[in-house]
């Protein structure tokens, strides 16, 4: 038992460090680590990963809230939609065979790795809004700093929340890799507000998934608690290192590792077949 606790804490530390150094989306490696090292199934590993990612995101969201960067109305709308669909993902995760679920996770991980690698290599600045591109559905009011709510804005944010919530329940991912690009596409908010709002949504959606899992009796607390504790401690320590390292190189490194892990997950399923 002590060996399991120590291993879980060490794995959580790896996830927390990745989250601190690469930002939202880094927690997607939590499930593969639990699969390969502790030999859990995706359905068993997903709630543990969700607990760690949710608590780690809460720390970042609180920092963003204190700085006034969280667009809390948008976060509550997205989290509300995600909370409704997270249990559906959980329900499906416990009914799909582990092989197809692992392959689905590998496909999502490969997609995230490819997109992050491309982003790290494309350094051209974005065009200002209104120059050669249409206005985003959600526009910030220059006087209040809040979104001007319209039907298209509400629809765009709701759909983003639905996607993030469903994937968080199904695969145990926070959904940052869904929400950050979605918020960039749907709003003209600055990057720091997008990241802080995304972390707030991840916190609330993850909480609903963890509570649903705990009520259903599917949470492995023996693995989950030390894993989450290790992630939070390492994330706080990693924030001190992040400013001294090259974000460009870190994103490239993460993308390569994530791609290799995705290939390893797919190979594991093929060998077991």
LOPA-783863 format. One record per residue: residue in one letter; residue number from 0; x, y, z of N, C-alpha, C in turn. Coordinates in steps of 0.05 Angstrom, whole numbers, always signed. Example, Ala and Ser with C-alpha at 12.3 -4.5 7.8 and 13.67 -1.06 7.14 Angstrom:
<rs>
A, 0, +264, -114, +156, +246, -90, +156, +264, -66, +156
S, 1, +257, -45, +142, +273, -21, +143, +258, +1, +157
</rs>
This chain:
<rs>
X, 0, +17, -24, +0, +0, +0, +0, +17, +25, +0
X, 1, +39, +25, +17, +57, +48, +18, +70, +53, -9
X, 2, +76, +31, -23, +89, +34, -50, +69, +47, -69
X, 3, +44, +40, -68, +24, +51, -86, +21, +81, -80
X, 4, +20, +89, -54, +17, +117, -47, +41, +133, -57
X, 5, +65, +123, -52, +89, +137, -61, +90, +140, -91
X, 6, +83, +118, -105, +83, +119, -134, +63, +139, -145
X, 7, +39, +138, -133, +17, +157, -141, +26, +186, -137
X, 8, +39, +192, -114, +48, +219, -109, +69, +227, -129
X, 9, +87, +209, -136, +108, +215, -155, +97, +220, -183
X, 10, +77, +204, -191, +64, +208, -217, +49, +235, -217
X, 11, +36, +241, -195, +22, +267, -193, +41, +290, -195
X, 12, +65, +287, -184, +85, +308, -186, +93, +313, -214
X, 13, +95, +292, -230, +102, +295, -258, +80, +311, -273
X, 14, +55, +304, -267, +32, +318, -280, +32, +347, -271
X, 15, +36, +353, -245, +36, +380, -235, +57, +397, -248
X, 16, +81, +385, -251, +103, +399, -264, +97, +406, -293
X, 17, +85, +386, -307, +78, +391, -335, +57, +413, -337
X, 18, +37, +413, -319, +17, +433, -319, +29, +461, -315
X, 19, +48, +463, -297, +61, +489, -291, +77, +499, -314
X, 20, +91, +481, -328, +110, +489, -349, +96, +493, -376
X, 21, +74, +478, -381, +62, +479, -408, +35, +492, -408
X, 22, +22, +496, -384, -4, +508, -383, -27, +489, -387
X, 23, -51, +500, -394, -75, +484, -397, -71, +463, -418
X, 24, -79, +438, -412, -76, +416, -431, -55, +397, -422
X, 25, -36, +405, -406, -14, +388, -397, -24, +364, -381
X, 26, -47, +367, -367, -58, +346, -351, -68, +322, -366
X, 27, -68, +324, -393, -78, +302, -409, -59, +277, -407
X, 28, -35, +282, -397, -16, +259, -394, -21, +244, -368
X, 29, -39, +253, -351, -44, +240, -325, -55, +212, -330
X, 30, -74, +208, -347, -86, +182, -352, -66, +162, -363
X, 31, -50, +170, -384, -30, +151, -394, -10, +142, -373
X, 32, -1, +161, -355, +17, +153, -334, +5, +132, -315
X, 33, -20, +136, -308, -34, +117, -291, -38, +90, -305
X, 34, -42, +91, -331, -45, +66, -346, -19, +50, -347
X, 35, +2, +63, -354, +28, +49, -358, +42, +41, -332
X, 36, +40, +58, -312, +55, +53, -287, +39, +37, -266
X, 37, +14, +45, -262, -2, +31, -242, -22, +11, -255
X, 38, -21, +9, -281, -37, -11, -296, -67, -8, -290
X, 39, -77, +16, -288, -106, +21, -286, -118, +21, -313
X, 40, -144, +16, -315, -159, +19, -340, -165, +49, -343
X, 41, -174, +56, -367, -180, +84, -372, -203, +93, -354
X, 42, -223, +76, -351, -246, +83, -334, -237, +86, -304
X, 43, -217, +72, -295, -207, +75, -268, -189, +99, -265
X, 44, -173, +104, -286, -153, +126, -284, -166, +153, -288
X, 45, -187, +154, -304, -199, +180, -311, -208, +196, -287
X, 46, -223, +185, -267, -231, +200, -244, -208, +210, -227
X, 47, -187, +194, -225, -163, +201, -210, -150, +226, -223
X, 48, -147, +224, -250, -135, +246, -265, -152, +271, -262
X, 49, -179, +268, -263, -197, +290, -261, -194, +304, -233
X, 50, -191, +288, -212, -187, +300, -186, -162, +317, -185
X, 51, -140, +307, -195, -115, +322, -194, -116, +346, -212
X, 52, -126, +344, -236, -127, +366, -255, -146, +388, -244
X, 53, -169, +379, -232, -188, +398, -222, -177, +415, -199
X, 54, -163, +401, -180, -152, +416, -157, -129, +434, -166
X, 55, -113, +424, -185, -91, +441, -195, -102, +466, -209
X, 56, -123, +462, -225, -136, +484, -239, -148, +504, -220
X, 57, -158, +494, -197, -170, +511, -177, -150, +531, -166
X, 58, -125, +522, -162, -104, +540, -153, -99, +562, -173
X, 59, -97, +555, -199, -93, +575, -220, -117, +593, -223
X, 60, -141, +582, -220, -165, +599, -222, -167, +619, -200
X, 61, -160, +611, -176, -160, +630, -153, -141, +653, -157
X, 62, -117, +646, -168, -97, +667, -174, -109, +686, -195
X, 63, -121, +675, -216, -133, +692, -237, -157, +708, -227
X, 64, -172, +697, -209, -195, +711, -197, -186, +735, -181
X, 65, -165, +731, -166, -154, +753, -149, -143, +776, -167
X, 66, -133, +768, -191, -122, +788, -209, -143, +800, -227
X, 67, -168, +791, -224, -190, +802, -240, -191, +792, -269
X, 68, -178, +769, -274, -176, +760, -302, -198, +740, -310
X, 69, -213, +729, -290, -234, +710, -296, -259, +723, -305
X, 70, -269, +716, -328, -295, +726, -338, -315, +706, -326
X, 71, -325, +712, -302, -339, +692, -286, -366, +685, -297
X, 72, -380, +704, -311, -406, +697, -323, -403, +677, -345
X, 73, -382, +681, -362, -377, +662, -383, -368, +635, -371
X, 74, -352, +636, -350, -343, +611, -337, -366, +596, -326
X, 75, -385, +609, -313, -408, +596, -301, -426, +584, -323
X, 76, -430, +598, -345, -446, +587, -367, -433, +562, -378
X, 77, -407, +563, -384, -393, +540, -396, -392, +517, -376
X, 78, -387, +523, -350, -386, +502, -330, -414, +489, -326
X, 79, -435, +505, -327, -462, +495, -324, -468, +475, -347
X, 80, -461, +482, -371, -465, +464, -394, -448, +439, -391
X, 81, -423, +443, -383, -405, +420, -379, -413, +402, -357
X, 82, -424, +413, -336, -433, +396, -313, -456, +378, -321
X, 83, -473, +387, -339, -495, +371, -348, -486, +347, -365
X, 84, -464, +351, -380, -455, +330, -398, -432, +313, -387
X, 85, -420, +322, -365, -399, +306, -353, -409, +278, -343
X, 86, -432, +277, -330, -442, +250, -322, -447, +232, -345
X, 87, -455, +243, -368, -460, +227, -392, -434, +214, -401
X, 88, -412, +230, -400, -386, +219, -407, -377, +197, -388
X, 89, -382, +201, -362, -375, +181, -342, -391, +156, -346
X, 90, -417, +159, -352, -434, +136, -357, -424, +119, -380
X, 91, -416, +133, -402, -406, +120, -426, -379, +106, -420
X, 92, -362, +120, -404, -335, +109, -399, -337, +82, -385
X, 93, -357, +78, -368, -359, +53, -353, -374, +31, -369
X, 94, -382, +38, -393, -396, +18, -410, -381, +11, -435
X, 95, -361, +27, -442, -344, +21, -465, -322, +2, -457
X, 96, -315, -18, -473, -292, -35, -467, -266, -18, -465
X, 97, -247, -28, -450, -223, -12, -445, -206, -8, -470
X, 98, -206, -27, -489, -191, -25, -513, -199, -1, -531
X, 99, -225, +0, -538, -234, +23, -554, -231, +50, -540
X, 100, -236, +50, -513, -233, +74, -498, -204, +84, -498
X, 101, -185, +65, -496, -157, +72, -496, -149, +83, -524
X, 102, -160, +71, -545, -154, +81, -572, -165, +109, -576
X, 103, -189, +114, -565, -201, +141, -567, -184, +161, -553
X, 104, -174, +154, -529, -157, +172, -514, -131, +177, -529
X, 105, -120, +156, -541, -95, +159, -557, -99, +178, -580
X, 106, -123, +177, -593, -129, +195, -616, -131, +224, -606
X, 107, -144, +228, -584, -147, +255, -573, -119, +266, -565
X, 108, -103, +249, -553, -76, +257, -545, -59, +264, -569
X, 109, -61, +248, -590, -46, +254, -614, -54, +280, -627
X, 110, -80, +286, -626, -90, +311, -637, -79, +335, -621
X, 111, -79, +333, -594, -69, +354, -578, -39, +358, -583
X, 112, -24, +336, -585, +4, +337, -590, +11, +351, -616
X, 113, -4, +344, -637, +0, +356, -664, -6, +385, -664
X, 114, -28, +393, -651, -35, +421, -651, -16, +438, -635
X, 115, -6, +427, -612, +13, +442, -595, +39, +445, -610
X, 116, +48, +424, -624, +73, +426, -639, +71, +447, -661
X, 117, +49, +448, -674, +45, +468, -695, +45, +496, -683
X, 118, +31, +499, -660, +31, +526, -647, +58, +535, -639
X, 119, +75, +516, -630, +102, +523, -621, +119, +531, -644
X, 120, +113, +521, -668, +129, +527, -692, +120, +552, -707
X, 121, +94, +558, -703, +83, +582, -717, +84, +606, -698
X, 122, +102, +623, -703, +106, +646, -686, +96, +672, -697
X, 123, +82, +671, -720, +72, +696, -733, +50, +708, -716
X, 124, +50, +734, -712, +30, +747, -696, +2, +746, -708
X, 125, -18, +746, -691, -46, +746, -701, -53, +773, -712
X, 126, -71, +773, -732, -81, +798, -742, -99, +811, -722
X, 127, -100, +837, -720, -119, +850, -702, -147, +844, -711
X, 128, -165, +842, -691, -193, +837, -698, -204, +858, -716
X, 129, -217, +849, -737, -229, +868, -756, -212, +872, -781
X, 130, -187, +862, -781, -170, +864, -804, -169, +838, -818
X, 131, -184, +835, -839, -184, +810, -855, -198, +787, -842
X, 132, -212, +791, -820, -226, +769, -807, -251, +779, -794
X, 133, -272, +762, -791, -298, +770, -780, -295, +774, -750
X, 134, -313, +790, -738, -314, +794, -709, -322, +768, -696
X, 135, -310, +762, -672, -318, +739, -657, -346, +743, -645
X, 136, -361, +721, -640, -388, +724, -629, -389, +739, -602
X, 137, -368, +735, -585, -368, +748, -559, -348, +771, -559
X, 138, -358, +796, -556, -341, +819, -556, -341, +832, -529
X, 139, -317, +840, -519, -315, +854, -494, -323, +883, -497
X, 140, -339, +893, -477, -346, +921, -476, -321, +936, -466
X, 141, -311, +955, -482, -287, +969, -475, -290, +986, -449
X, 142, -315, +993, -442, -319, +1009, -418, -320, +992, -392
X, 143, -333, +969, -394, -337, +952, -370, -318, +928, -369
X, 144, -306, +921, -392, -289, +897, -392, -304, +871, -392
X, 145, -331, +872, -395, -347, +848, -395, -357, +842, -423
X, 146, -366, +817, -427, -376, +810, -453, -403, +823, -458
X, 147, -408, +829, -484, -434, +838, -493, -450, +813, -500
X, 148, -470, +806, -485, -483, +780, -489, -503, +781, -512
X, 149, -499, +763, -531, -517, +759, -553, -524, +730, -556
X, 150, -543, +723, -573, -551, +695, -577, -527, +679, -588
X, 151, -512, +690, -607, -489, +675, -618, -467, +671, -598
X, 152, -463, +691, -580, -443, +688, -559, -451, +666, -539
X, 153, -476, +667, -531, -486, +647, -512, -484, +619, -524
X, 154, -491, +616, -549, -490, +590, -563, -461, +580, -565
X, 155, -442, +597, -573, -414, +589, -576, -402, +580, -549
X, 156, -407, +594, -528, -396, +587, -502, -409, +562, -491
X, 157, -435, +559, -496, -449, +535, -486, -439, +510, -500
X, 158, -435, +511, -526, -425, +487, -541, -396, +480, -532
X, 159, -380, +501, -526, -353, +495, -516, -354, +481, -489
X, 160, -372, +490, -472, -375, +477, -446, -385, +448, -448
X, 161, -403, +443, -467, -414, +416, -471, -391, +397, -479
X, 162, -375, +406, -498, -352, +389, -507, -332, +384, -486
X, 163, -325, +404, -470, -306, +401, -449, -317, +383, -427
X, 164, -343, +386, -420, -355, +370, -399, -357, +340, -407
X, 165, -365, +335, -431, -367, +307, -440, -340, +293, -440
X, 166, -320, +307, -451, -293, +295, -452, -281, +291, -424
X, 167, -287, +310, -405, -277, +307, -378, -288, +282, -365
X, 168, -314, +277, -369, -326, +253, -358, -317, +227, -371
X, 169, -314, +228, -398, -307, +204, -413, -278, +196, -410
X, 170, -260, +216, -411, -231, +210, -411, -215, +221, -387
X, 171, -228, +236, -369, -214, +246, -346, -196, +269, -352
X, 172, -201, +284, -373, -185, +307, -380, -200, +332, -372
X, 173, -185, +353, -364, -198, +377, -355, -213, +392, -377
X, 174, -204, +389, -401, -217, +403, -423, -205, +429, -431
X, 175, -181, +435, -420, -168, +460, -427, -160, +461, -456
X, 176, -154, +438, -468, -146, +437, -496, -170, +442, -514
X, 177, -194, +440, -503, -219, +446, -518, -226, +476, -514
X, 178, -225, +484, -488, -236, +511, -481, -218, +534, -490
X, 179, -192, +531, -487, -174, +553, -494, -176, +560, -524
X, 180, -174, +540, -542, -178, +548, -571, -207, +558, -576
X, 181, -227, +546, -562, -255, +555, -567, -259, +583, -558
X, 182, -247, +591, -535, -250, +618, -526, -234, +638, -544
X, 183, -212, +629, -554, -196, +646, -573, -212, +651, -598
X, 184, -227, +631, -607, -243, +633, -632, -269, +649, -627
X, 185, -281, +645, -603, -307, +657, -599, -307, +684, -586
X, 186, -284, +692, -574, -282, +718, -560, -258, +734, -569
X, 187, -259, +760, -562, -236, +777, -566, -221, +783, -540
X, 188, -225, +766, -520, -213, +770, -494, -182, +766, -496
X, 189, -167, +779, -480, -138, +775, -480, -131, +747, -470
X, 190, -106, +738, -477, -98, +711, -471, -99, +704, -441
X, 191, -91, +723, -424, -90, +718, -395, -118, +714, -384
X, 192, -138, +728, -396, -166, +725, -387, -177, +698, -397
X, 193, -169, +690, -421, -178, +664, -432, -168, +641, -416
X, 194, -142, +642, -409, -131, +620, -393, -143, +619, -365
X, 195, -146, +642, -352, -158, +643, -325, -187, +633, -325
X, 196, -202, +641, -346, -230, +633, -348, -232, +603, -353
X, 197, -214, +593, -370, -213, +564, -376, -207, +548, -350
X, 198, -188, +558, -334, -182, +544, -309, -206, +543, -290
X, 199, -221, +565, -290, -245, +566, -273, -266, +546, -282
X, 200, -269, +543, -308, -288, +523, -319, -278, +495, -313
X, 201, -252, +490, -317, -241, +464, -311, -246, +456, -282
X, 202, -243, +475, -264, -247, +470, -235, -275, +461, -230
X, 203, -295, +476, -241, -323, +470, -235, -332, +444, -248
X, 204, -324, +440, -273, -332, +415, -288, -319, +391, -275
X, 205, -293, +393, -268, -279, +371, -255, -292, +364, -228
X, 206, -300, +384, -213, -313, +379, -188, -339, +363, -191
X, 207, -354, +369, -212, -379, +354, -216, -373, +325, -224
X, 208, -352, +321, -240, -344, +294, -248, -334, +278, -224
X, 209, -318, +291, -207, -307, +277, -183, -330, +269, -164
X, 210, -348, +288, -160, -371, +283, -142, -388, +260, -153
X, 211, -394, +260, -179, -410, +239, -191, -396, +212, -188
X, 212, -370, +212, -192, -354, +187, -190, -354, +177, -161
X, 213, -351, +195, -142, -350, +187, -114, -377, +176, -105
X, 214, -399, +188, -114, -426, +178, -107, -430, +151, -119
X, 215, -420, +146, -143, -424, +120, -156, -405, +99, -145
X, 216, -386, +107, -128, -367, +89, -116, -344, +80, -134
X, 217, -338, +96, -155, -317, +88, -174, -290, +103, -169
X, 218, -288, +120, -148, -264, +135, -144, -245, +118, -127
X, 219, -220, +115, -137, -199, +101, -122, -184, +122, -106
X, 220, -193, +126, -81, -182, +147, -64, -153, +141, -56
X, 221, -146, +115, -54, -119, +108, -46, -98, +118, -66
X, 222, -106, +118, -91, -89, +129, -112, -94, +158, -117
X, 223, -119, +166, -115, -127, +194, -122, -116, +215, -104
X, 224, -117, +211, -78, -109, +232, -59, -79, +238, -61
X, 225, -61, +218, -60, -33, +224, -63, -26, +235, -91
X, 226, -40, +225, -111, -35, +235, -138, -42, +264, -140
X, 227, -65, +272, -129, -73, +300, -130, -54, +318, -113
X, 228, -46, +308, -90, -28, +323, -72, -1, +328, -86
X, 229, +9, +307, -99, +35, +310, -113, +33, +330, -136
X, 230, +10, +330, -150, +6, +348, -172, +5, +377, -163
X, 231, -9, +383, -141, -11, +410, -132, +16, +421, -122
X, 232, +30, +405, -107, +56, +414, -96, +76, +419, -119
X, 233, +76, +401, -138, +95, +404, -161, +87, +427, -179
X, 234, +61, +432, -182, +52, +454, -198, +61, +481, -186
X, 235, +58, +484, -160, +66, +509, -147, +96, +513, -149
X, 236, +111, +491, -146, +140, +493, -149, +148, +499, -178
X, 237, +134, +486, -197, +140, +490, -225, +135, +518, -235
X, 238, +116, +532, -222, +110, +560, -230, +135, +578, -226
X, 239, +151, +571, -207, +176, +587, -202, +196, +582, -224
X, 240, +195, +558, -236, +215, +552, -257, +205, +561, -284
X, 241, +179, +563, -288, +168, +567, -315, +178, +593, -328
X, 242, +181, +614, -312, +189, +640, -323, +218, +640, -333
X, 243, +234, +621, -323, +262, +620, -331, +267, +602, -355
X, 244, +247, +587, -364, +251, +568, -386, +237, +578, -411
X, 245, +245, +568, -434, +233, +576, -460, +207, +562, -464
X, 246, +185, +578, -465, +159, +566, -470, +157, +552, -496
X, 247, +171, +563, -517, +171, +552, -543, +182, +523, -543
X, 248, +205, +520, -530, +218, +494, -528, +202, +475, -511
X, 249, +191, +485, -489, +174, +468, -471, +150, +457, -486
X, 250, +137, +473, -502, +114, +464, -517, +122, +443, -538
X, 251, +144, +448, -551, +154, +428, -570, +160, +401, -556
X, 252, +174, +403, -533, +181, +378, -519, +156, +363, -510
X, 253, +136, +378, -499, +112, +366, -490, +97, +352, -513
X, 254, +96, +366, -536, +82, +355, -559, +95, +329, -568
X, 255, +122, +328, -568, +136, +303, -577, +130, +281, -557
X, 256, +132, +286, -531, +127, +266, -511, +98, +256, -513
X, 257, +79, +275, -516, +51, +267, -518, +46, +250, -542
X, 258, +59, +256, -565, +56, +240, -589, +66, +212, -585
X, 259, +89, +210, -572, +101, +183, -567, +83, +167, -548
X, 260, +72, +180, -529, +54, +166, -510, +29, +156, -525
X, 261, +18, +173, -543, -5, +165, -558, +1, +140, -575
X, 262, +24, +139, -587, +32, +116, -603, +35, +91, -585
X, 263, +47, +96, -561, +50, +74, -542, +23, +63, -532
X, 264, +3, +80, -528, -23, +71, -520, -36, +54, -542
X, 265, -34, +64, -566, -46, +49, -589, -32, +22, -593
X, 266, -5, +21, -589, +10, -3, -592, +2, -23, -570
X, 267, -3, -13, -546, -11, -30, -523, -37, -44, -529
X, 268, -56, -29, -541, -82, -41, -547, -78, -62, -570
X, 269, -61, -56, -590, -57, -74, -612, -44, -100, -602
X, 270, -25, -98, -584, -12, -122, -574, -30, -139, -556
X, 271, -49, -126, -543, -67, -140, -525, -90, -154, -541
X, 272, -93, -145, -566, -116, -157, -582, -110, -185, -591
</rs>
